Amino acid sequence: MTALSLTSSNFRNPAILLAGPVDHAMYANFRSQLAQAPAEGLIVIELSTLGGDPEVARMMGEDVRFHSENDLSRRFVFLGKAAIYSAGTTFMGFFTRPNRYLTRGTRLMIHERKLTKTISVDGPLTACVANLQATLNEIEASIRIQNEGFANLIVGSSVSMEEVLQRAPTNWYIEATEARDLGLIEAVI
């Protein structure tokens, strides 16, 4: 479907309503509502979240990407409401910028992934090196995945990757009109 700009009347009855933590329960709810969504036309996905599991956000996002690329009779549009933090912003990044909308006063929050891990160095030296290397590999892979999400989010905007990488470590909050002005979303509803 053509990516024409939408108005508030287009968002009256979202096909998919999601609220709460981005977790496996939300994913099951999302998949269930996606299966019941209309076979053609506008499919609004409304979300409000304080964050959650970034890998679940990526799974939901990949579903949107897959359906958007393979079902051209439907247009999938994101509507963020009140708070789109962390994993919610990751999910929003899977929608093309013309298909991203926020309600007035909504805040986005972008931050780096977090890791809490205790490493025990105990045993044969080669095993110690392997344990430390495995943790380093995990961190490096997570940074690459995180940065892929940042890159998706800023496509078509005036935000550079350098700015995201500078601001994300301290939790970057962006109000809806600022997100629009930066080109992160299409419009504020």
C-alpha positions in Angstrom: 0.0 0.0 0.0 1.1 3.6 -0.6 2.6 5.3 2.4 0.3 8.3 2.4 0.3 10.4 5.6 -2.5 9.5 7.9 -4.7 11.6 10.2 -6.1 10.9 13.6 -9.3 9.3 12.2 -7.2 6.5 10.7 -6.2 5.5 14.3 -9.7 5.1 15.8 -9.8 1.3 15.8 -6.3 -0.2 15.9 -6.2 -3.8 14.7 -3.6 -4.7 17.3 -3.5 -3.2 20.8 -0.4 -3.9 23.0 0.4 -2.5 26.5 2.8 -3.5 29.2 6.2 -5.2 29.3 7.6 -6.4 26.0 7.8 -10.1 26.9 6.8 -13.5 25.6 3.2 -13.0 26.8 3.0 -9.8 24.7 4.5 -11.7 21.8 1.8 -14.4 22.1 -0.9 -11.7 22.3 0.6 -9.9 19.3 0.7 -13.0 17.2 -2.9 -13.8 18.1 -4.1 -10.3 17.1 -2.0 -10.4 14.0 -3.7 -13.6 12.9 -7.1 -11.8 13.3 -6.1 -8.6 11.6 -7.8 -7.6 8.3 -6.4 -9.3 5.2 -6.0 -5.9 3.5 -5.9 -2.2 4.2 -4.4 -0.3 7.1 -3.2 -2.4 10.1 -2.5 -0.1 13.1 -0.4 -1.5 15.8 -0.8 0.5 19.0 1.8 0.1 21.7 2.5 1.6 25.2 5.4 0.1 27.1 8.1 0.9 29.7 10.3 -1.6 27.9 11.3 -5.2 28.3 13.0 -7.9 26.3 14.8 -6.5 23.2 14.8 -10.0 21.6 11.1 -10.2 21.8 10.8 -6.7 20.3 13.0 -8.0 17.5 10.8 -11.0 16.9 7.7 -8.8 16.7 9.5 -6.4 14.4 10.6 -9.2 12.1 7.0 -10.3 11.9 6.0 -6.8 10.8 8.9 -6.6 8.4 8.0 -10.0 6.9 4.3 -9.2 6.4 5.1 -5.7 5.1 7.4 -7.1 2.4 5.2 -10.1 1.5 1.7 -8.8 1.8 1.5 -5.6 -0.2 -2.3 -5.4 0.2 -1.8 -4.3 3.9 0.0 -1.3 5.4 1.4 -1.9 8.9 1.6 1.3 10.9 3.0 1.9 14.4 1.1 4.1 16.9 3.1 4.8 20.1 1.0 6.0 23.1 2.2 7.6 26.3 5.6 5.8 26.7 7.7 3.9 24.2 10.7 3.0 26.1 13.7 0.7 25.3 12.4 -2.5 23.6 9.3 -0.5 22.4 11.6 1.8 20.5 13.4 -1.2 19.1 10.1 -2.5 17.8 9.2 0.9 16.4 12.5 0.8 14.4 11.1 -2.1 12.3 8.5 0.2 10.8 9.6 2.5 8.0 9.5 6.2 9.1 6.4 7.0 7.1 4.6 4.3 9.1 5.6 5.6 12.6 3.2 7.8 14.6 3.0 8.9 18.2 0.2 10.4 20.2 0.7 13.9 21.8 3.0 13.9 24.8 4.4 10.4 24.1 8.0 9.9 25.1 10.5 7.6 23.4 13.4 6.3 25.4 16.6 5.1 23.7 19.3 3.4 25.7 22.0 0.8 25.4 21.3 -2.8 26.2 22.2 -3.7 29.7 24.1 -6.7 31.1 24.4 -7.9 34.6 26.8 -10.9 34.9 29.2 -12.2 37.5 32.2 -14.0 36.0 34.0 -16.5 38.1 37.6 -17.1 37.1 38.4 -20.5 38.6 40.0 -23.6 37.2 42.5 -24.5 34.5 43.9 -21.4 32.8 42.6 -22.3 29.3 39.1 -22.8 30.8 39.4 -19.4 32.4 40.4 -17.8 29.1 37.5 -19.6 27.3 35.0 -18.3 29.9 36.2 -14.7 29.6 36.3 -14.9 25.8 32.7 -16.3 25.7 31.5 -13.3 27.8 33.4 -10.9 25.6 31.8 -12.5 22.5 28.4 -12.1 24.1 29.0 -8.4 24.7 30.3 -7.7 21.3 27.4 -9.6 19.5 24.9 -7.7 21.7 26.5 -4.4 20.8 26.3 -5.3 17.1 22.6 -6.2 17.4 21.9 -3.1 19.5 23.5 -0.9 16.8 21.5 -2.6 14.0 18.4 -1.5 15.9 19.7 2.1 16.3 20.5 2.2 12.6 16.9 1.0 11.7 15.5 3.7 14.0 17.4 6.6 12.4 17.0 5.8 8.7 15.5 8.9 7.0 16.0 11.1 10.1 18.4 13.9 10.9 19.9 11.9 13.8 23.3 10.4 13.3 24.6 7.2 14.6 27.2 9.1 16.5 24.5 11.1 18.3 22.6 7.9 19.3 25.8 6.3 20.5 26.7 9.4 22.5 23.2 9.8 24.1 22.0 6.2 24.6 24.3 5.3 27.5 22.5 7.9 29.7 18.9 7.1 28.5 17.8 9.5 25.8 14.2 10.7 26.2 12.6 12.2 23.2 9.1 13.9 23.3 6.8 13.2 20.4 7.1 16.6 18.7 10.9 16.5 19.0 10.8 12.9 17.5 8.8 14.4 14.6 11.2 17.3 14.2 14.2 14.9 14.2 12.5 12.8 11.5 12.2 9.7 13.6 8.4 9.5 13.1 6.0 10.7 10.4 3.6 12.7 12.6 2.1 13.3 16.0 -1.6 12.4 16.3 
